[in-house]
Amino acid sequence: MITEEEKQNIFDDLNERHTTIHELLFLDVEKIFRKHNFSYKGDRVIANAQYPNIVFWAGWNNESVELLFEYQKKYNLTYVPVNILVYLTSGGGLNLPLYHSKRNPKLLKTEHWIPVNIVTRKEWERFPVK
């Protein structure tokens, strides 16, 4: 179980990354987790609430998912789709078929990955892909 001090240290590093670069990928979050020796690996999937087969990220445990959700709520963050190259050039991605916006999400029978950036709602307005 993470302490409040450890959680705040992680939040501080997430904020530093986000405010400096104005983007926060799940890969960045994992790097910060590792920096703080926070055990994050597990079998949880972070998916679209309305369409659970559209996956934002996977492979975390309950505590890490809840920590991210708390951080997102505290700083009013949301997900914005990004080009897959953003993840590939950053060194990772998910081993799932890529979701294409032309596909009806209601018809998906299996999980598909949509690469996302974690941004403030205000920053969301500047992204061309919506």
N, C-alpha and C positions, 0 to 999 in steps of 0.2 A: 504494500500500500504506500502510495506517495504522500509525503508530508506537504503541508501548505507552503512551506519555504521552497521545497523542491519544485512544486507546481508553479510558484511565482517565478522561480529562476527560468523554468522552461518557457513560461509566458513572456518573460522579458526578452529571451533570445528570439522567440517567434516574432515579437514586435519589432525587434531590431532588424531582423531579416526583412520583414514586411515593409517597414517604413523606409528602409534604405533602398530596396530593390523594387518595391511596389508590386511584388508578386510573391506568392507562397505556394509552392508545389508540395504534394504529398512527399516527394523525395526530400525536400528541404526539412519538412517536419521530422522525418525519420532520422536525418542527419543530426538534428537538434536532440532528438530522443537519445541517440547513441552518445552524443557529447555528454549528456547527463546520466549515462549508464541506466537509462530507463528502459525496462523490458517491455517492448511493445508488440512483439510478434505473437500472432494467434490466428484464429480462423474467422474473425468477424469481417463482414463486408459492409462498406459504406456505400449505400445506393440511393437512388432517387426514391423519395417517399411514395410518389404516385405510381412510378413504374420500377418496381424492384429489380427488374432484369437490366436496368441501366446502372452500371456500377461506376462509382467515382474512384474507389480504392478498395483494396482488400489485403488481408494478411495481418491484421492487427488484433490485439486482445481487447476485451471489454474495457479495461481501465484506460487504455490509450485512446479508444474511440470516444469514451465519455470525456476524457481530458480535452480532446480536440473540440467536441461539441460545446463544452463549457467555454473554451477560448473563443469559438465562433460567436456564441451568444453574447459574451462579455463585450466583444469588439464589433458586433453587428456585421459579421462576415458572411459571404455567400460564395457559391461556386459559379465560375464562368468557364465555358468550354474554351479550350486552346488547341492549337494545332499539335498533332502527335509529335512533331519534330521538337517541340519545347521539352517534352519528356525524354525523347531519345537522345538529344544533345546534352541533357542533364544526367544521363546515365541509367535510365530505367523506364519501366512501364509495367503493365500487367499482361499476363499471358492469356488474354481473352480476345475474341473478335472485336474489332473496332466498331463502335456504333456510328452510323451515318444518319444525319438528321433527316434524310429523305425517307427513312424507314419509319413506319408507324410503330411507336413504342408499345402500343397495346398488343401488337402481333408478335412480339419477341417471345420465343419459347425458351431461350437460354440467355445466360448473362452475356452482356456486351459492355465493353469499357468505353467510357467517354473521358478523355483527358481533360482535367480542369485545373484552373488557377483559383486559389482562395483569396478573395478580395473583399474590400469594404463595399457596401451597397453604392456608395458615391463613386468609387472607382469603377464599378460595374458599368456605369453609364458611358465610360470612354472606350469600352471594348467593342470592336466591330462585330464580333460573332455573338449573336443572341438567339 
